[in-house]
Structure formats: C-alpha cells, structure tokens
Amino acid sequence: MSKKDAAFTLGLSILMGVLWVAGEVVMGVWFAVPRAGHIFWFCLIVGVTLIASVWHAMVVDDSDRKDPKREKYEKKTRKK
C-alpha cells in the first residue's frame, strides 16, 4: 500500500466517522428516530465507505501495467 492510498483510506475513515457521529447526534437530539433508523444510518455509512474504498482501489489499480524488466526481456527476444 502506497502512502497515497494509506492517506486516502485514513481520510475516508475519519470523514465517514465524523458523518456517522453527526448523523447520530442529529437523530438523537432533533429528530425522534426509531431504532431501525439508526441501524439504517450505520449500514448506509458503512456501505458508502466500502463503495468509495473499492472505487478508489479500482481507479488506481496498476496491475495491468507491465513490469519494466519484462518489457526489456520481450524487446530483446523480439529482435532475434
């Protein structure tokens, strides 16, 4: 995991934690929400976090990029 990926994951976790706590405070103080509302809110936050994390991993995926050593080997063998 690169430093950039770790920073993204940490930042996303902190952001979603703050959103979850803010939502719980709003639901607890200003709105009368049944227990199912709190469970739905938690599931929504976890789902959005997972989707964002997977999306980020797919965007920065470098697995399809070739290895430089492999490219050098293929270039040498093609000349013959």
C-alpha positions in Angstrom: 0.0 0.0 0.0 1.4 3.3 -1.0 1.5 6.4 1.2 -1.2 8.0 -1.0 -3.5 5.0 -0.6 -3.0 5.0 3.1 -3.8 8.7 3.4 -6.9 8.2 1.3 -8.1 5.3 3.5 -7.4 7.2 6.7 -9.1 10.3 5.5 -12.1 8.4 4.2 -12.4 6.6 7.5 -12.2 9.8 9.5 -14.7 11.6 7.2 -17.2 8.8 7.5 -16.8 8.5 11.2 -17.5 12.2 11.6 -20.5 12.0 9.3 -21.8 9.0 11.3 -21.4 10.8 14.6 -23.0 13.9 13.2 -26.0 11.9 11.9 -26.4 10.1 15.3 -26.4 13.5 17.1 -28.9 14.9 14.7 -31.2 11.9 15.1 -30.8 11.8 18.8 -31.3 15.5 19.5 -33.6 17.0 16.9 -35.5 14.1 15.3 -37.3 11.2 17.0 -36.0 8.3 15.0 -36.8 4.6 15.8 -34.0 2.1 16.3 -34.3 0.9 12.7 -33.3 4.4 11.6 -30.1 4.2 13.5 -29.3 0.8 12.1 -30.1 2.0 8.5 -27.9 5.0 9.0 -25.0 2.8 10.2 -25.4 0.4 7.3 -25.6 3.4 4.9 -22.3 4.9 6.2 -20.5 1.5 6.1 -21.8 0.8 2.5 -20.8 4.2 1.2 -17.3 3.8 2.8 -16.8 0.4 1.3 -18.0 1.5 -2.2 -15.7 4.6 -2.1 -12.8 2.5 -1.0 -13.3 -0.2 -3.7 -13.8 2.5 -6.3 -10.6 4.2 -5.3 -8.7 0.9 -5.4 -10.0 0.2 -8.9 -9.1 3.6 -10.2 -5.5 3.5 -9.0 -5.0 -0.2 -9.9 -1.7 -0.7 -11.7 -1.9 -4.4 -12.1 -2.4 -4.1 -15.9 0.8 -2.1 -16.2 3.8 -4.2 -17.4 6.9 -4.8 -15.4 9.9 -2.9 -16.9 12.1 -5.9 -16.6 9.6 -8.0 -18.5 9.3 -5.3 -21.2 13.1 -5.3 -21.6 13.2 -9.1 -21.9 10.4 -9.1 -24.5 12.2 -6.3 -26.5 15.4 -8.4 -26.6 13.7 -11.6 -27.6 11.7 -9.9 -30.4 14.9 -8.7 -32.2 16.1 -12.2 -32.9 
